[in-house]
Every structure is written in structure tokens, then in C-alpha cells.
Amino acid sequence: MLKVSGIDVFYGDLQVLWDVTFEVKEKEIVVLIGANGAGKSTTIRTISSLLIPKKGSIEFNGIRLDQFSPHRIIEYGIVHVPEGRRLFSEMSVEENLIMGSLHKEAKVKRFETIERIYELFPRLRERRKQMAVTLSGGEQQMLAIGRGLMSLPTLMMFDEPSLGLAPILVQDVLQMIRKINGEGVTVLLVEQNVRQTLAMCHRAYVLENGRIVLEGTGQEVMADEHVKEAYLGI
């Protein structure tokens, strides 16, 4: 479904990704793990066309993406739920959801999709007239995920969705991602809770210093001695 082939990515003159290659198959949950600064968020930002690779290519269902603008990426069915949620803080919950449905197909189904989001997240229905800035951290993450779902994605990319949340809310967020995947949405996940994400994913890639150094099923990666020592504290 998604094929990233040999991309090099720079911030100005500073190279942060070297020859990164991986793929995501339809209906999978694929996890990128690595330390802070390894290049995980940069990889997702590049798939979203917020950054342009100097070398390599990105294809989605056979269509070359790395020359498109970000709004075109959304039209092809790819959604990026960013680190830190990035909500429109002075807009209401419902206005934030509407902002996720601006392309043609999503706009046609907007109110049907909002009802689906409210069924998925009943708390958002209760808060629908509140400003986003007044929500708790967990509620804001629900809203960020709901806004992403409003564009009717076939691939959702999550960048540290549990960042800053209490442990009990982390479980809720990861469970929600599994539920979304179970409904047929493919997931590419960057997440700091390595043990939990490796247990729930189909496949994983380890990114270190801007390079892919290991890949395999979640269980295979979890069993790797380097991963145990570096990321699982074993």
C-alpha cells in the first residue's frame, strides 16, 4: 500500500534520514521505533509532503507522492495525526472536526462521519460546543484522532499519540488505534511505548540515527537482544 524507497531527507544542510526504505501493507499496523532524534517524525512528515526527500521515492497504491503538496496527500486517503495534537485551540470540538473534512468526498459525507465520530468518542459529543483548548489531554487526543477520521482515510499515521497522557489513557488510545485498524484502516504508528506497540503491531522497523537497522514482526523485533537492551530495559 505504502512504499518508501531509499529516501534521504535534510533540514537545510543537515541530513537526518539516510536511504530509508520500508513498506506498509493494506490493513496492517506497522510501527516505527527508535530513540528521540532517530528520524521517526521526520519520516512521517516526509510521507505527508511537509518535507521533500532529496533522494528516493514514496508511493501509495502505485502513485508517486513525493512531488505532491500536503493537501493532495489527504485527497489520496492519507492522514497524519501529529505529535502534540495541533488542534485549532480557539475553535469548538465540532468546528475542529469539520476542518478535517474539507476535501470533496469527505465534505459530502461530513455529517454522517461526524455522527460516527461521536459514536466512537461519546465524550466529544458531550463537549461538541466547547473550545478545544478547554479539553483535557485525553479529550484533545480523541479530537485529533476524530479530526483525522473525518477525511475518510485509508492510511492513518500517528506520531506519538500517547505523549503526555496518563498511563490509563495510553491504553485507551492504543486500544482505539487497534479498533480503527480493525475497521479496515491501515496504520503507521510512531509511539514511545515500545513494548505495548510491538505487542499490537503486525510488523516493526527500528530507526537509529536516521537509518533503518532492523525489521520484522512485532514479536521478532521484541525478541532482538539489542531492542531488549536499548528499548525494553531488559
N, C-alpha and C positions, 0 to 999 in steps of 0.2 A: 504493500500500500504506500508506504513512505520509504524512499531510498536515498540515503545521504552518502555521497561518494567522494571521498578524498578531499574534503574541504579544508582550506587554510583560511583563517579569519584573523583580521587585525583590528585593533583600536588605534587609529593613526598609524604610527610606525611600529607599534608594539604588537607582535604576533601572539595570539592567545590560543589558537587551535592549529594543530598540525595533522594534516592527512586524516581527518576524522571520517570514518566510514561505519555505517550501521544501517539496519533496516527495521521497520515495524510492519508486521503483517496484520491483515484485517482482523479485527475483534480481539487483538492481543492487548495485554498490559505489558509495556516494556519500560524498564526503569533504568535511568542513568544515575550511577552513584559515584561519589568522589568527594574529596575534601573541599573546603571553601577555596575558591580561586582556581579550581581544576578546569573550569570552562563549561560547566553544565548549563548555566543560564545563558551563556553566550551561544551555545549550540541551539537552544530553543529560540532565542532571539533571531538567529540566522535563519532558521526554518520559517519564522514569521516574516522574514524580509525586513526586519528592523536593522539588520546588518547584512552586508553583501559579501559573500566569500570572494577572496582573491583568486582562488583555485578550487576546482571541483564542481560538483553539481548536486542539486536537490530535486528529486522527482516525487510526485504524488499521483498515484494511479496513472503513471506513464507521462504525466505532464510536467515539463520543466518549470520549477517555481522560482529559482533564484534570480530571475530577471524581472519578477513582478513586484508591484508595490504592495504594502501590507493589506490594503482593503481588498485587493484581488485575492489574496490568500484566503481571507474569510469567505469570499464567494465560492471558493472551491471546497469549502467544508472543513477548514482547519481553524481551530480556536486556541488561543493562548491565554490561559488564566495566570496572570503574572504574580511573581513574588510581591508580597506586600499588598495584594488585592487591587490597588489602584482604582478605587471606586470614585464616582463623582460625588464628593462628600456633601455638597450643598444641594443635591437632588434627592428626591424621595426614593424609597425602595423601588416603587413601581416605575419611576422615571429612569432609574438605573437599568432596570430590566428592559424597558423599551429601547434604550440605547444599544442593547445587544442585538436588536432585530432590524437593522437599517438596510440590509441588502434585500433585493426584490423578493426572493422566495420566503425569507424569514418574515418580512413585513406582511405578506399575505396571510400568514398563519400566526401572526403576533398574539392575538388574544387567546387563541386555542393553546398556544405554547405557554403563555403566562399562567393559565389555569393548571397546566401540567406542572409548572414550577411550584405553584402554590400547593399542589398535592404532594409534591416531593419534599417541600420545605414549608410545612404549615406555619412555622414561626414567621416566615416572610409575609404570608397573608395577613397575619395579625399586625405586622409592622409596616404594611404597604404604603402608608401615608407619612411615615417617619423619615426624617433626613438620614442618609446613610451614616453620617458622622456620629449619630447618637446610638448606633447599634453596638453591641458587644463584639469582641473579636471573632467569636464563633459565628455570630449572625452575619458579620461582614463577609466571612469566608463563604457562607451559604449563598449570600448575594452575588459574590464574584463568580461562583460556580453557576448559579442560576442565570446570570447575565451571559455567560459563555454558552449555556444551553439554548438561550433564546435565538442564537444564529443557526440552529439546527445542524450542529457539526457532525461529521463522521469521524474526525480525529480531534481529541482534546489533549492539549499539552498543559500540564500542571507544573508550575515552578514553586517548589517549597510550600505546598498548600497548608501544612500544619504549623508553619513558622509562627512562634509567639502564642500558640494555643496551649491551654491546659491539657494534661495527658488524656483525660476522659474525652475531650473534644477532638484530640488527634484520632482516636479510634473512630469517632463518628465520621470525621472527614474521610478517612481511608475506607470505611465501610460504604460511604456514599459513592466514592470513586468506583468501588467494585460493583455497586448496583448499577451505575451508569454504564460501565463496561458490559454488565450482564444484559443490558437492553440493546446491545449491539454497537456501542460507540467505542472505537479504538482509542487507547490511552497511551500517551508518552508521559512518564512521570519522573520529575526530579524531586527527591524527598530526603530529608536529613535522618529520618527514622529508618535506618538501613535494614535492620533485622525484620521489621514489620513489612516493609515494601518487598524485600526479597521473598518473604513467605507468601505474598499475594500475587506476585507477577508471573507472567509466562516466561519472559527472558529478561536478562540484565546485561548492561555494559558498564565497565569500570573505566572512568575517565580520570587520568592523572597527568597534571602538568600539560593539559591541552591535547593529550593523546589517549586513544583507546588502548588499554593494556590487557583487558580480559573481557571475555563474553561467554555466555552460557545461559542455561535455565537458572531460575532463581535458586534452586537447590544446589546446582553445581557451583554457582558463584559463592553461595553461603558456605560451602564446604572447602573453598580455597583457603590455604593457610595464610596467605598474605591478607586476604579480606578479613579473615578471623582476627588477625592481629591488629590491622590498621583501622577497621571499621566496626568490629563487633566486640572488641575488648577481651578477646579470648586468648 
